[in-house]
Amino acid sequence: MTLETKRLYLLSPAGADPQRVADYLRRNREFMECFEPAREEKYYSRSFQEEALRQQAKDWEDGKGYRFYISPKEDEGLIIGFAALNNVVMGPFCSCFMGYQLDKDYLRRGLMTETVNEVVRYAFESLGLHRIEGNIMPRNKASIGVVEKCGFVNEGTSRKYLKINGVWEDHIHFVKINEAME
C-alpha cells in the first residue's frame, strides 16, 4: 500500500527497499542518536532492516502496527524517514502510539507535517482509530512543532518515560482524538 501527498509517497513495509532503509538509517545515525534508544551496529545493516520490514509487514497484516516510509516524489525510491502507528489496540480503546523521524537534510520544509497529517487521516478514516498518542522529549522542539501544527493536544508530562541513548527521559504526552467518531 502507498499513500500519497502533494510532495511525498508514504510506502508500506511491503513497498520499501531494505537497502534504502538501511542507507537512510546510516546517513542519520549520528543525528538521531540523541532521540533514540542505543542501537547495536547490526541495526544499520541491510539484513537487519530486511527482517524488520518482514516483521512490520506482519504487524500490518495482524492490525498491530502501520509503518510508512517517506519517499519524496522528486527522488522516488529514496527513503527520508518514516511515520508509524504502533501498538494499535482496537475494541473499546481504538488507540495507538505514533512515532516519526525525518532525514537531517530534509528538515524545516513541512514534510513531516504533511506526512503526519496524511497518516492521521489514514488512521481515522481507514483504520477507524479514535485516539492517537505521541510522546516527545521536551527538548525536541521541532517534533513538538509538528504535532501542534497537526492538531495534537498536550496532556502533560510523563516522567522518565523512555530510555533514550542510555538515559531515562521525560516526555510530553500529546494526543489527537477522532472527534468524527463521537
Disulfide bonds with the S-S distance in Angstrom:
none
